[in-house]
Amino acid sequence: MNQFDETMKFSVDDMKTENVKDIMAVVYRTLEERGYNPINQIVGYLQSGDPAYIPRHNEARNRIRHIDRDEIMEVLVRSYIEKEIHE
């Protein structure tokens, strides 16, 4: 069967989730590279909204600022629950 004959499922939420995960991976690696504790820095950013918790290196600060903090928290909580609770 031709792949163009099949109906594809499109989900904006899935695209958002993947975008958030990709950006958070860059931010996490950047924080590690710069010698910071990534968890503490990300939590500080999420609680305060202050982008100074995230370095400019690798465009990490610009990238994380393009995502709403609520979206980041939603993806983090969903990922944790799916991994830890719904094993």
N, CA, C and O atoms as CSV, one atom per row, in Angstrom:
chain,resi,resn,atom,element,x,y,z
A,1,MET,N,N,0.851,-1.193,0.000
A,1,MET,CA,C,0.000,0.000,0.000
A,1,MET,C,C,0.889,1.246,0.000
A,1,MET,O,O,1.908,1.279,0.690
A,2,ASN,N,N,0.530,2.217,-0.729
A,2,ASN,CA,C,1.265,3.456,-0.853
A,2,ASN,C,C,1.124,4.285,0.425
A,2,ASN,O,O,0.024,4.424,0.959
A,3,GLN,N,N,2.234,4.831,0.910
A,3,GLN,CA,C,2.200,5.612,2.153
A,3,GLN,C,C,1.311,6.845,2.045
A,3,GLN,O,O,0.842,7.357,3.062
A,4,PHE,N,N,1.073,7.330,0.828
A,4,PHE,CA,C,0.241,8.509,0.641
A,4,PHE,C,C,-1.247,8.177,0.695
A,4,PHE,O,O,-2.085,9.078,0.730
A,5,ASP,N,N,-1.576,6.888,0.703
A,5,ASP,CA,C,-2.965,6.463,0.796
A,5,ASP,C,C,-3.426,6.326,2.243
A,5,ASP,O,O,-4.624,6.236,2.510
A,6,GLU,N,N,-2.475,6.310,3.175
A,6,GLU,CA,C,-2.812,6.129,4.587
A,6,GLU,C,C,-3.070,7.472,5.257
A,6,GLU,O,O,-2.466,8.484,4.903
A,7,THR,N,N,-3.962,7.465,6.212
A,7,THR,CA,C,-4.249,8.679,6.971
A,7,THR,C,C,-3.214,8.823,8.076
A,7,THR,O,O,-2.970,7.891,8.842
A,8,MET,N,N,-2.619,9.985,8.146
A,8,MET,CA,C,-1.618,10.267,9.165
A,8,MET,C,C,-2.281,10.981,10.337
A,8,MET,O,O,-3.190,11.790,10.149
A,9,LYS,N,N,-1.829,10.680,11.524
A,9,LYS,CA,C,-2.325,11.364,12.718
A,9,LYS,C,C,-1.400,12.540,12.997
A,9,LYS,O,O,-0.181,12.384,13.065
A,10,PHE,N,N,-1.983,13.698,13.154
A,10,PHE,CA,C,-1.225,14.912,13.421
A,10,PHE,C,C,-1.628,15.439,14.785
A,10,PHE,O,O,-2.814,15.581,15.082
A,11,SER,N,N,-0.637,15.727,15.609
A,11,SER,CA,C,-0.920,16.239,16.943
A,11,SER,C,C,-0.002,17.417,17.243
A,11,SER,O,O,1.221,17.278,17.266
A,12,VAL,N,N,-0.600,18.560,17.469
A,12,VAL,CA,C,0.177,19.735,17.850
A,12,VAL,C,C,0.837,19.490,19.197
A,12,VAL,O,O,1.979,19.899,19.408
A,13,ASP,N,N,0.136,18.829,20.110
A,13,ASP,CA,C,0.699,18.554,21.430
A,13,ASP,C,C,1.967,17.725,21.333
A,13,ASP,O,O,2.934,17.985,22.049
A,14,ASP,N,N,1.976,16.723,20.447
A,14,ASP,CA,C,3.169,15.900,20.270
A,14,ASP,C,C,4.328,16.738,19.739
A,14,ASP,O,O,5.471,16.564,20.160
A,15,MET,N,N,4.030,17.638,18.820
A,15,MET,CA,C,5.077,18.501,18.277
A,15,MET,C,C,5.617,19.442,19.349
A,15,MET,O,O,6.826,19.657,19.437
A,16,LYS,N,N,4.727,19.999,20.161
A,16,LYS,CA,C,5.155,20.880,21.252
A,16,LYS,C,C,6.024,20.125,22.240
A,16,LYS,O,O,7.061,20.625,22.677
A,17,THR,N,N,5.599,18.922,22.591
A,17,THR,CA,C,6.339,18.113,23.553
A,17,THR,C,C,7.744,17.829,23.036
A,17,THR,O,O,8.717,17.961,23.778
A,18,GLU,N,N,7.855,17.443,21.781
A,18,GLU,CA,C,9.174,17.153,21.210
A,18,GLU,C,C,10.037,18.410,21.172
A,18,GLU,O,O,11.238,18.339,21.431
A,19,ASN,N,N,9.447,19.552,20.856
A,19,ASN,CA,C,10.181,20.811,20.841
A,19,ASN,C,C,10.698,21.148,22.240
A,19,ASN,O,O,11.855,21.538,22.399
A,20,VAL,N,N,9.850,21.000,23.244
A,20,VAL,CA,C,10.259,21.278,24.622
A,20,VAL,C,C,11.378,20.328,25.021
A,20,VAL,O,O,12.370,20.760,25.608
A,21,LYS,N,N,11.240,19.051,24.715
A,21,LYS,CA,C,12.273,18.068,25.069
A,21,LYS,C,C,13.600,18.400,24.396
A,21,LYS,O,O,14.654,18.316,25.026
A,22,ASP,N,N,13.555,18.772,23.130
A,22,ASP,CA,C,14.783,19.122,22.408
A,22,ASP,C,C,15.462,20.330,23.044
A,22,ASP,O,O,16.676,20.324,23.250
A,23,ILE,N,N,14.695,21.351,23.352
A,23,ILE,CA,C,15.256,22.563,23.954
A,23,ILE,C,C,15.797,22.273,25.344
A,23,ILE,O,O,16.874,22.749,25.702
A,24,MET,N,N,15.063,21.499,26.130
A,24,MET,CA,C,15.529,21.183,27.478
A,24,MET,C,C,16.811,20.354,27.449
A,24,MET,O,O,17.656,20.487,28.334
A,25,ALA,N,N,16.959,19.506,26.441
A,25,ALA,CA,C,18.189,18.717,26.306
A,25,ALA,C,C,19.378,19.640,26.044
A,25,ALA,O,O,20.452,19.445,26.614
A,26,VAL,N,N,19.192,20.641,25.187
A,26,VAL,CA,C,20.257,21.611,24.905
A,26,VAL,C,C,20.588,22.399,26.163
A,26,VAL,O,O,21.757,22.586,26.498
A,27,VAL,N,N,19.552,22.859,26.860
A,27,VAL,CA,C,19.757,23.638,28.084
A,27,VAL,C,C,20.495,22.803,29.123
A,27,VAL,O,O,21.443,23.284,29.745
A,28,TYR,N,N,20.073,21.567,29.313
A,28,TYR,CA,C,20.698,20.680,30.304
A,28,TYR,C,C,22.181,20.464,29.979
A,28,TYR,O,O,23.037,20.609,30.852
A,29,ARG,N,N,22.480,20.119,28.728
A,29,ARG,CA,C,23.875,19.874,28.335
A,29,ARG,C,C,24.717,21.138,28.476
A,29,ARG,O,O,25.874,21.076,28.892
A,30,THR,N,N,24.134,22.278,28.131
A,30,THR,CA,C,24.855,23.545,28.263
A,30,THR,C,C,25.184,23.830,29.715
A,30,THR,O,O,26.302,24.234,30.033
A,31,LEU,N,N,24.228,23.625,30.591
A,31,LEU,CA,C,24.474,23.851,32.015
A,31,LEU,C,C,25.582,22.929,32.532
A,31,LEU,O,O,26.441,23.359,33.301
A,32,GLU,N,N,25.559,21.675,32.110
A,32,GLU,CA,C,26.624,20.746,32.504
A,32,GLU,C,C,27.981,21.215,31.980
A,32,GLU,O,O,28.969,21.228,32.714
A,33,GLU,N,N,28.017,21.599,30.707
A,33,GLU,CA,C,29.269,22.072,30.099
A,33,GLU,C,C,29.853,23.261,30.855
A,33,GLU,O,O,31.069,23.390,30.989
A,34,ARG,N,N,28.981,24.116,31.340
A,34,ARG,CA,C,29.432,25.327,32.026
A,34,ARG,C,C,29.714,25.095,33.515
A,34,ARG,O,O,30.112,26.018,34.225
A,35,GLY,N,N,29.507,23.862,33.982
A,35,GLY,CA,C,29.843,23.525,35.366
A,35,GLY,C,C,28.752,23.794,36.382
A,35,GLY,O,O,29.022,23.797,37.583
A,36,TYR,N,N,27.531,24.020,35.933
A,36,TYR,CA,C,26.409,24.259,36.832
A,36,TYR,C,C,25.692,22.951,37.145
A,36,TYR,O,O,25.824,21.968,36.417
A,37,ASN,N,N,24.934,22.953,38.235
A,37,ASN,CA,C,24.039,21.841,38.531
A,37,ASN,C,C,22.775,22.098,37.703
A,37,ASN,O,O,22.003,23.003,38.019
A,38,PRO,N,N,22.557,21.302,36.637
A,38,PRO,CA,C,21.437,21.587,35.736
A,38,PRO,C,C,20.071,21.576,36.410
A,38,PRO,O,O,19.222,22.414,36.107
A,39,ILE,N,N,19.859,20.648,37.308
A,39,ILE,CA,C,18.550,20.557,37.973
A,39,ILE,C,C,18.283,21.830,38.778
A,39,ILE,O,O,17.214,22.428,38.661
A,40,ASN,N,N,19.247,22.238,39.585
A,40,ASN,CA,C,19.058,23.442,40.402
A,40,ASN,C,C,18.815,24.682,39.541
A,40,ASN,O,O,17.955,25.504,39.860
A,41,GLN,N,N,19.566,24.816,38.461
A,41,GLN,CA,C,19.420,25.985,37.605
A,41,GLN,C,C,18.063,26.003,36.906
A,41,GLN,O,O,17.418,27.047,36.816
A,42,ILE,N,N,17.636,24.843,36.413
A,42,ILE,CA,C,16.338,24.770,35.729
A,42,ILE,C,C,15.202,25.035,36.702
A,42,ILE,O,O,14.256,25.748,36.368
A,43,VAL,N,N,15.281,24.476,37.891
A,43,VAL,CA,C,14.253,24.733,38.908
A,43,VAL,C,C,14.224,26.220,39.251
A,43,VAL,O,O,13.148,26.809,39.360
A,44,GLY,N,N,15.387,26.828,39.421
A,44,GLY,CA,C,15.446,28.264,39.698
A,44,GLY,C,C,14.774,29.069,38.608
A,44,GLY,O,O,14.036,30.012,38.893
A,45,TYR,N,N,15.022,28.705,37.364
A,45,TYR,CA,C,14.385,29.397,36.242
A,45,TYR,C,C,12.873,29.191,36.251
A,45,TYR,O,O,12.109,30.142,36.083
A,46,LEU,N,N,12.448,27.949,36.446
A,46,LEU,CA,C,11.009,27.664,36.417
A,46,LEU,C,C,10.265,28.368,37.549
A,46,LEU,O,O,9.145,28.841,37.357
A,47,GLN,N,N,10.876,28.438,38.711
A,47,GLN,CA,C,10.213,29.098,39.846
A,47,GLN,C,C,10.173,30.611,39.692
A,47,GLN,O,O,9.158,31.244,39.982
A,48,SER,N,N,11.260,31.181,39.243
A,48,SER,CA,C,11.360,32.643,39.234
A,48,SER,C,C,11.031,33.285,37.887
A,48,SER,O,O,10.563,34.422,37.831
A,49,GLY,N,N,11.276,32.558,36.817
A,49,GLY,CA,C,11.128,33.148,35.492
A,49,GLY,C,C,12.324,33.989,35.093
A,49,GLY,O,O,12.322,34.602,34.025
A,50,ASP,N,N,13.343,34.027,35.934
A,50,ASP,CA,C,14.531,34.830,35.667
A,50,ASP,C,C,15.459,34.072,34.714
A,50,ASP,O,O,16.002,33.033,35.089
A,51,PRO,N,N,15.649,34.569,33.496
A,51,PRO,CA,C,16.481,33.860,32.531
A,51,PRO,C,C,17.968,33.830,32.897
A,51,PRO,O,O,18.744,33.108,32.271
A,52,ALA,N,N,18.367,34.610,33.903
A,52,ALA,CA,C,19.775,34.622,34.313
A,52,ALA,C,C,20.226,33.265,34.859
A,52,ALA,O,O,21.427,33.023,34.978
A,53,TYR,N,N,19.294,32.385,35.189
A,53,TYR,CA,C,19.653,31.037,35.635
A,53,TYR,C,C,20.193,30.181,34.490
A,53,TYR,O,O,20.823,29.151,34.729
A,54,ILE,N,N,19.951,30.600,33.257
A,54,ILE,CA,C,20.336,29.831,32.084
A,54,ILE,C,C,21.405,30.611,31.323
A,54,ILE,O,O,21.203,31.786,31.015
A,55,PRO,N,N,22.538,29.981,31.015
A,55,PRO,CA,C,23.602,30.705,30.306
A,55,PRO,C,C,23.235,31.003,28.853
A,55,PRO,O,O,22.375,30.352,28.260
A,56,ARG,N,N,23.906,31.993,28.310
A,56,ARG,CA,C,23.705,32.352,26.904
A,56,ARG,C,C,24.418,31.374,25.969
A,56,ARG,O,O,24.074,31.275,24.791
A,57,HIS,N,N,25.396,30.664,26.489
A,57,HIS,CA,C,26.180,29.702,25.705
A,57,HIS,C,C,25.251,28.748,24.954
A,57,HIS,O,O,24.243,28.304,25.503
A,58,ASN,N,N,25.584,28.435,23.711
A,58,ASN,CA,C,24.779,27.544,22.852
A,58,ASN,C,C,23.356,28.060,22.625
A,58,ASN,O,O,22.462,27.291,22.272
A,59,GLU,N,N,23.151,29.367,22.830
A,59,GLU,CA,C,21.815,29.950,22.663
A,59,GLU,C,C,20.791,29.358,23.634
A,59,GLU,O,O,19.587,29.447,23.393
A,60,ALA,N,N,21.262,28.752,24.734
A,60,ALA,CA,C,20.359,28.078,25.678
A,60,ALA,C,C,19.327,29.043,26.257
A,60,ALA,O,O,18.147,28.708,26.353
A,61,ARG,N,N,19.764,30.224,26.637
A,61,ARG,CA,C,18.830,31.195,27.230
A,61,ARG,C,C,17.764,31.618,26.224
A,61,ARG,O,O,16.582,31.674,26.561
A,62,ASN,N,N,18.169,31.910,25.011
A,62,ASN,CA,C,17.192,32.304,23.991
A,62,ASN,C,C,16.210,31.182,23.693
A,62,ASN,O,O,15.015,31.420,23.520
A,63,ARG,N,N,16.720,29.966,23.636
A,63,ARG,CA,C,15.855,28.828,23.329
A,63,ARG,C,C,14.805,28.610,24.412
A,63,ARG,O,O,13.624,28.440,24.108
A,64,ILE,N,N,15.229,28.615,25.673
A,64,ILE,CA,C,14.283,28.319,26.752
A,64,ILE,C,C,13.254,29.435,26.901
A,64,ILE,O,O,12.133,29.187,27.344
A,65,ARG,N,N,13.621,30.646,26.541
A,65,ARG,CA,C,12.683,31.765,26.657
A,65,ARG,C,C,11.585,31.715,25.604
A,65,ARG,O,O,10.587,32.425,25.724
A,66,HIS,N,N,11.750,30.897,24.583
A,66,HIS,CA,C,10.722,30.763,23.546
A,66,HIS,C,C,9.633,29.763,23.928
A,66,HIS,O,O,8.693,29.536,23.167
A,67,ILE,N,N,9.766,29.174,25.101
A,67,ILE,CA,C,8.765,28.212,25.576
A,67,ILE,C,C,8.137,28.778,26.844
A,67,ILE,O,O,8.838,29.306,27.708
A,68,ASP,N,N,6.836,28.668,26.954
A,68,ASP,CA,C,6.143,29.075,28.168
A,68,ASP,C,C,6.563,28.147,29.306
A,68,ASP,O,O,6.609,26.930,29.126
A,69,ARG,N,N,6.867,28.704,30.464
A,69,ARG,CA,C,7.307,27.877,31.601
A,69,ARG,C,C,6.263,26.842,31.985
A,69,ARG,O,O,6.621,25.748,32.421
A,70,ASP,N,N,4.984,27.156,31.835
A,70,ASP,CA,C,3.937,26.174,32.130
A,70,ASP,C,C,4.034,24.966,31.202
A,70,ASP,O,O,3.788,23.836,31.623
A,71,GLU,N,N,4.389,25.202,29.949
A,71,GLU,CA,C,4.547,24.089,29.002
A,71,GLU,C,C,5.718,23.206,29.412
A,71,GLU,O,O,5.636,21.980,29.338
A,72,ILE,N,N,6.803,23.832,29.844
A,72,ILE,CA,C,7.963,23.054,30.295
A,72,ILE,C,C,7.568,22.179,31.475
A,72,ILE,O,O,7.874,20.987,31.500
A,73,MET,N,N,6.884,22.772,32.455
A,73,MET,CA,C,6.485,21.999,33.638
A,73,MET,C,C,5.528,20.879,33.268
A,73,MET,O,O,5.617,19.781,33.818
A,74,GLU,N,N,4.616,21.143,32.346
A,74,GLU,CA,C,3.669,20.114,31.918
A,74,GLU,C,C,4.404,18.927,31.291
A,74,GLU,O,O,4.106,17.774,31.601
A,75,VAL,N,N,5.362,19.212,30.411
A,75,VAL,CA,C,6.122,18.142,29.764
A,75,VAL,C,C,6.950,17.372,30.794
A,75,VAL,O,O,7.011,16.143,30.750
A,76,LEU,N,N,7.578,18.083,31.707
A,76,LEU,CA,C,8.388,17.422,32.737
A,76,LEU,C,C,7.541,16.516,33.628
A,76,LEU,O,O,7.927,15.381,33.907
A,77,VAL,N,N,6.403,17.008,34.069
A,77,VAL,CA,C,5.524,16.213,34.935
A,77,VAL,C,C,4.977,15.013,34.171
A,77,VAL,O,O,4.967,13.898,34.693
A,78,ARG,N,N,4.523,15.232,32.942
A,78,ARG,CA,C,3.990,14.129,32.146
A,78,ARG,C,C,5.063,13.051,31.925
A,78,ARG,O,O,4.786,11.860,32.068
A,79,SER,N,N,6.266,13.466,31.584
A,79,SER,CA,C,7.358,12.516,31.351
A,79,SER,C,C,7.671,11.728,32.619
A,79,SER,O,O,7.869,10.514,32.571
A,80,TYR,N,N,7.715,12.420,33.744
A,80,TYR,CA,C,7.993,11.749,35.013
A,80,TYR,C,C,6.906,10.723,35.342
A,80,TYR,O,O,7.204,9.581,35.691
A,81,ILE,N,N,5.662,11.138,35.227
A,81,ILE,CA,C,4.549,10.240,35.567
A,81,ILE,C,C,4.520,9.038,34.636
A,81,ILE,O,O,4.332,7.906,35.083
A,82,GLU,N,N,4.706,9.279,33.347
A,82,GLU,CA,C,4.690,8.168,32.394
A,82,GLU,C,C,5.823,7.191,32.667
A,82,GLU,O,O,5.656,5.983,32.494
A,83,LYS,N,N,6.955,7.692,33.085
A,83,LYS,CA,C,8.113,6.830,33.333
A,83,LYS,C,C,8.043,6.151,34.704
A,83,LYS,O,O,8.277,4.947,34.810
A,84,GLU,N,N,7.730,6.893,35.725
A,84,GLU,CA,C,7.832,6.405,37.097
A,84,GLU,C,C,6.552,5.749,37.620
A,84,GLU,O,O,6.621,4.844,38.452
A,85,ILE,N,N,5.407,6.186,37.153
A,85,ILE,CA,C,4.156,5.698,37.709
A,85,ILE,C,C,3.470,4.713,36.766
A,85,ILE,O,O,2.860,3.746,37.222
A,86,HIS,N,N,3.559,4.942,35.487
A,86,HIS,CA,C,2.875,4.099,34.510
A,86,HIS,C,C,3.823,3.121,33.831
A,86,HIS,O,O,3.681,2.838,32.641
A,87,GLU,N,N,4.773,2.615,34.570
A,87,GLU,CA,C,5.770,1.696,34.002
A,87,GLU,C,C,5.113,0.520,33.397
A,87,GLU,O,O,5.791,-0.362,32.869
